[in-house]
Amino acid sequence: MIYLDHCATTPLRPEVWEAMVPYLRDRFGNPSSAHAWGRAAREAVEAAREKVAALIGAAPDEIVFTSGGTEADNLAIRGTVAARGSRGGHVVTTAIEHHAVLNTLRGLEKTGLAVTYLPVDARGSVSAASVVAALRDDTVLVSVMHGNNEIGTVQPVAEIGAVLRGRGILFHTDAVQTAGKVVVDVGALNVDLLSLSAHKINGPKGVGALYIRRGVEISPLITGGHQEGGVRGGTENVAAIVGFGRACDLARQELAQRSGELRALRDHLLRRVREEYAGVSVNGDPVGGLPHVLSLSFGGLKAQEIVSALDQEGIAVSAGSACTSGRTEISHVLAALGIPSRDAMGTIRLSVGWGNTGEEMDKAARVLAGVIKKLEVLRDLEAAAGGRGCF
Ligand SMILES: Cc1ncc(COP(=O)(O)O)c(C=O)c1O
């Protein structure tokens, strides 16, 4: 079995699991309780908050724990829009954001919010100049993802943040795919809000965080008790938060090495795929983009068939992005890049991560090329049969 779907989710590292176990077993206290059990849980949550903050160069009191990246994106957008006026307002974003951002904004459009969806160039990049050109007097938020989950393109977030500074507009970035893969520093990026998710960095599912720059006021999505500084009510998921903290700690300590290793593995995979099958085309920005993502198009084939055939060989990859798997429509990201539908329909995403080896890359490339050649033969036979229902 070869797992090449680390953009969808990652394995839990043993160190993370070991850190979590005590909080699933004996240290079960509620962090809000005023006794020894409660204090132990509170200390664990606050220690984890420090570790998450350290990964992105933030202060611990700027971290709000959420149920994951989706909730962090929702909190950033809905929380800003709600805090900045009851009606109207304008948000600038890009056409290639994750659905956690796009569908949230589409929903808010129905309630009177105006949204500009900026186009991207052929590599999937948006320019700071186009962001500035889209601003209006009533713009309350700009949301531009740091690294794209389908094609790996990294946006010029620091540059966009610099041009937005002093304009009274909040700037959010979704760093779910970049944290732990490349340097993510909230100061250098000039952002006010930044989303993270634990399960993309070898932590547990169902926990994430939103960085909220000190002094920035946003409204809560989930109201209840005064947990998380009143921005996110509900008893904290202590064990998951502890695991998230440990995963951030490992990611920070290993970042430079991990980034290089992932890039070497991904480049090895691409080289071997090209050797085995010259007709492949590569999407996005493999040179300047995220080190672990590879988006490959096999024109004239169907991505779902490639994914299924690889699955039968024990190799896990995605069609476009995991969120759109199972559907036949072309991914919004590939469409925004202007990739012809014949190529977009045959696009798969391979993403490497912790635990992958060079031998796995060799084998995956060999098996992938074999699968592609077989599917091409089948396709040509079907075409020759002229739809007479022979196959
Ligand atoms: C860029 C990006 N943002 C947000 C999310 C959602 O994160 P979560 O699965 O933690 O809700 C994902 C997950 O695929 C992602 O890739």
The ligand as a Gaussian input file, in Angstrom:
#p B3LYP/6-31G(d) Opt

LIG

0 1
 C       -6.946000      24.613000       1.968000
 C       -7.891000      23.928000       2.890000
 N       -8.676000      24.655000       3.696000
 C       -9.538000      24.100000       4.550000
 C       -9.669000      22.736000       4.632000
 C      -10.640000      22.157000       5.600000
 O       -9.978000      21.671000       6.746000
 P      -10.710000      20.613000       7.716000
 O      -10.693000      19.299000       7.002000
 O       -9.863000      20.604000       8.957000
 O      -12.069000      21.125000       7.979000
 C       -8.885000      21.923000       3.812000
 C       -9.044000      20.457000       3.822000
 O       -9.034000      19.801000       2.805000
 C       -7.958000      22.534000       2.917000
 O       -7.189000      21.814000       2.108000

